Amino acid sequence: MGAILHGPQGLLLGRHRRETQEIPGGKIEPGESYAGTVVREVKEETGCIAREEDVVLLGTLLDDVGGVVRTTVVAVITQWEGEPSTQPDESMSDWRWYSLDQLPDGLFVPSAQCLTAWRPDLPIDHPPARFYPFAIPTPGTP
């Protein structure tokens, strides 16, 4: 799961203890919805509060890493409260806002893939991934 937080201050990225730059995200827990995972992971990693109704699920990325197929769900959070900060016992720290035209080097591959699924015009180089967008309901359709 990769959560994109982008607003007037820029795009939120943190530094993982492996020294990669990443968007917030993580693994789905049993019985959890995708939107619920996004809300929980963002709170755990950044301290920011979001609501499930403010999560837009864009689609699924599939890539192959050393013969293992990796699946990442791409989400955008449209509203949140709070300022990101390093949280105790988390592997992410040093949260910062970046302008889309000045993204740092060293992006974690799944984060880079999520960002280009969201904004294909971003000049980010990364290994290929297949993006499967979720269907967008038309007005008046259940």
C-alpha positions as CSV (number, residue, x, y, z in Angstrom):
1,M,0.0,0.0,0.0
2,G,1.4,3.4,-0.9
3,A,-0.3,6.6,0.3
4,I,0.3,9.9,-1.6
5,L,-0.2,13.1,0.5
6,H,0.2,16.1,-1.8
7,G,-0.9,19.6,-0.9
8,P,0.2,23.3,-0.9
9,Q,3.4,22.3,0.9
10,G,4.3,19.7,-1.7
11,L,4.6,15.9,-1.6
12,L,5.3,14.1,1.6
13,L,8.3,11.8,1.7
14,G,10.1,10.2,4.6
15,R,13.5,8.5,5.0
16,H,13.5,4.8,5.7
17,R,16.2,3.4,7.9
18,R,17.6,1.8,4.7
19,E,18.2,5.4,3.5
20,T,15.5,5.3,0.7
21,Q,13.0,8.1,0.4
22,E,9.4,6.8,0.6
23,I,5.7,7.8,0.7
24,P,3.9,6.4,3.7
25,G,2.5,2.9,3.4
26,G,2.6,-0.6,4.5
27,K,1.0,-4.0,4.6
28,I,-2.7,-4.8,4.9
29,E,-3.7,-6.5,8.1
30,P,-6.3,-9.4,8.2
31,G,-9.8,-8.0,7.9
32,E,-8.7,-4.5,7.0
33,S,-10.0,-2.6,4.0
34,Y,-7.6,-0.8,1.6
35,A,-8.8,2.6,2.8
36,G,-8.5,1.5,6.5
37,T,-4.9,0.3,5.8
38,V,-4.0,3.7,4.4
39,V,-5.5,5.6,7.3
40,R,-3.8,3.4,9.9
41,E,-0.4,3.4,8.2
42,V,-0.3,7.2,7.7
43,K,-1.2,7.6,11.4
44,E,1.4,5.1,12.6
45,E,4.2,6.4,10.4
46,T,3.6,10.2,10.3
47,G,1.1,11.0,13.2
48,C,-1.2,12.6,10.7
49,I,-5.0,11.8,10.9
50,A,-7.0,11.0,7.8
51,R,-10.5,9.6,7.3
52,E,-11.4,6.6,5.1
53,E,-13.7,8.8,3.1
54,D,-10.8,11.0,2.2
55,V,-8.8,8.1,0.6
56,V,-9.0,7.7,-3.2
57,L,-7.9,4.3,-4.4
58,L,-6.3,4.7,-7.8
59,G,-5.4,1.1,-8.7
60,T,-2.9,-1.8,-8.3
61,L,0.7,-2.0,-9.4
62,L,2.3,-5.3,-10.2
63,D,6.0,-5.8,-10.7
64,D,8.5,-8.7,-10.5
65,V,11.5,-8.5,-8.1
66,G,13.8,-11.4,-8.5
67,G,11.0,-13.7,-9.5
68,V,8.7,-12.6,-6.8
69,V,5.5,-10.7,-7.9
70,R,4.9,-7.6,-5.8
71,T,1.5,-6.0,-5.5
72,T,1.1,-2.4,-4.4
73,V,-2.2,-0.5,-4.1
74,V,-1.9,3.2,-4.9
75,A,-3.9,5.6,-2.8
76,V,-4.2,9.4,-2.6
77,I,-5.3,11.1,0.6
78,T,-7.3,14.3,-0.2
79,Q,-7.5,15.7,3.3
80,W,-5.6,15.1,6.6
81,E,-4.9,16.8,9.9
82,G,-1.6,17.4,11.6
83,E,2.0,17.9,10.6
84,P,4.0,14.8,9.9
85,S,6.7,13.9,12.5
86,T,8.9,10.9,13.3
87,Q,6.9,8.3,15.3
88,P,8.4,6.1,18.0
89,D,9.3,2.5,16.9
90,E,8.7,3.2,13.2
91,S,11.3,2.6,10.5
92,M,10.4,6.0,8.8
93,S,11.7,9.4,9.9
94,D,12.6,12.8,8.7
95,W,9.3,13.6,7.0
96,R,9.6,16.5,4.5
97,W,7.5,18.2,1.9
98,Y,9.0,18.2,-1.6
99,S,8.0,20.2,-4.7
100,L,7.1,17.8,-7.6
101,D,9.8,19.3,-9.7
102,Q,12.5,18.8,-7.0
103,L,12.0,15.3,-5.8
104,P,15.0,13.7,-4.1
105,D,17.2,10.9,-5.5
106,G,16.9,7.5,-3.9
107,L,13.2,6.9,-4.1
108,F,12.1,3.5,-2.9
109,V,11.0,1.6,-6.1
110,P,7.4,1.0,-5.1
111,S,7.1,4.7,-4.0
112,A,8.4,5.8,-7.4
113,Q,6.0,3.5,-9.2
114,C,3.1,4.8,-7.1
115,L,4.0,8.4,-7.9
116,T,4.2,7.8,-11.7
117,A,0.9,5.8,-11.6
118,W,-0.6,8.9,-10.0
119,R,1.2,11.5,-12.2
120,P,2.6,9.8,-15.3
121,D,4.2,13.1,-16.3
122,L,6.7,13.0,-13.3
123,P,10.2,12.5,-14.6
124,I,11.0,9.5,-12.2
125,D,13.1,6.6,-13.5
126,H,12.2,3.2,-12.0
127,P,11.9,-0.4,-13.0
128,P,8.7,-1.1,-15.0
129,A,5.5,-2.0,-13.3
130,R,2.1,-2.8,-14.7
131,F,-0.7,-0.5,-13.5
132,Y,-4.3,-1.7,-13.3
133,P,-6.6,1.3,-12.5
134,F,-9.7,0.8,-10.4
135,A,-13.0,1.5,-12.2
136,I,-14.3,4.9,-11.5
137,P,-18.1,4.9,-10.9
138,T,-20.1,7.2,-13.1
139,P,-22.6,9.5,-11.3
140,G,-25.9,7.7,-10.6
141,T,-24.3,4.2,-10.6
142,P,-24.1,2.2,-7.4
